[in-house]
Amino acid sequence: MWDSILTLIGRFHPIIIHLPIGFIIIGLLIELSRKKFKESKNILIFIFSWGTISCILSIISGFLQYLQEGLLWESIDRHFYFGILTLLFTFGFYQYLKGKNFFSSLPRRLYTVGLVLTVTITGHLGGQITHGDQYLTEPFQIMMDGELSNEETLLSSSNASEGPIFNSLIQPILNSKCISCHNSEKSKGGLALHNFESLQRGSKNGMIINYENPELSEIFVRIHLPKNEKKHMPPKSKKQLTKAEISILSHWINAGAPENILIKDMKISNELLSNFIKKKERFFPEIEISSPNNKSISFLRGKGVHIAPISKSSNLLYLSSYNYHDFMEEDIFELKKLSNNIVDIDLSNSSFNDEVFEMLSAFTNLTRLKLNYTSITGKGLDQLSSLKNLKIIHLVNTDINSSSIKIINSFPYIEKAYLFQNNRNLSKEINLSDEDLKKFDFGEYITQGLTTDE
Ligand code: HEC
């Protein structure tokens, strides 16, 4: 009964917090034009006393939410501290207005500026907890770029500037924004843009590139015309070019619209080019997931198991058995309750045997698995094949054999498996294609490339 009441109060936190925000904002507005009010001081005292009370209620409800919903302290700590700071400034200003105490010896500005800052920061940190880190910055990116970059037109981050400018950068832009109307079958205005030759050939009115005066090129003019002009390209009802795409097309036209010059020789600024390079893929899955079971975390931590979120305000967890090896039934019971949250697990040196695979097959978001120095033989390893996020697996010095390698090789998303064994060389026991071999590390660094002693 009590438990549900506390949970209920906790869940009201997102609503209650609007009270202090409202009081503080109206208070600050009145403070701004306080000359207009006859009784501003009394009004402000009234507002900031309620502000103080509602701040306290917000903090209590927030704290209950943290306790009852099993949020991780690491993910809410800064929000909590700034909440307290907001309370201090609200209460401080209330005391200041009442006069005759320590608070009134400080400058009035301190409170107003402090309140603006603390309310903004607390709110922002709170928003991050519910909506994730990029919630606020994403619309800015859309505003700046016109839209989020189009995945298909992006260069891979490793060799971005090695490719020829036309095929790597220009044609993909034309493909995504122009060729629906300008291709070999349907060439609006007599113009096709599906390859370099057709672009060079131009339209029924002639060339669309002017090599003498690039900026007078038909294509250059069309993409720069205001969107509402009839001749603007692409037509305004269609998906528009982003600013970066317009810049790169312009740069290319100004450079004489070459085909095979390498991107790195095109003198494109890094800032501009960066718009066309794939951001490094996140290693761990980017998913919305409910907060982990706090009681299980406390239980396991109590035994010495290391558990931490993979980053601030993340519900995804890293778990390591570094200081606790002998897992008992009750530990496994609690561990299973964290199965959706754990993405990175290190059970090296632990007492787990092949039975671990059945448990792990329920860890749907597991991305990296370490089972080094355990007695596993690989029996049941195939149960992990359903894990769509499993990218890295470490099985150093275990009892696995070559059939385990085949199984790992069949995992759809595996990127790397570390399989070094002290007394034997597993790579000798199996034939893998060169392509597949790249996924495995048998720890042969020492013997490789050692030729003669000079
Ligand atoms: C929805 C269809 C559509 C899309 C998409 C489109 N165009 Fe066009 N385009 C047309 C039509 C129709 C004409 C002919 C009418 C005109 O000249 O405005 C034309 C004409 C042109 C011309 C003038 C040809 C000439 O010499 O008269 C150029 C240059 C051009 N488009 C470039 C582009 C580029 C570059 C893109 C992509 C960024 C693009 N178009 C996307 C429909 C489209």
Residues whose N, C-alpha, C, O or C-beta is under 5 A from the ligand:
A	BS01	HEC	K177 C178 C181 K188 G189 L191 S203 N205 G206 I208 E218 I219 R222 K230 K231 M233 P234 P235 K238
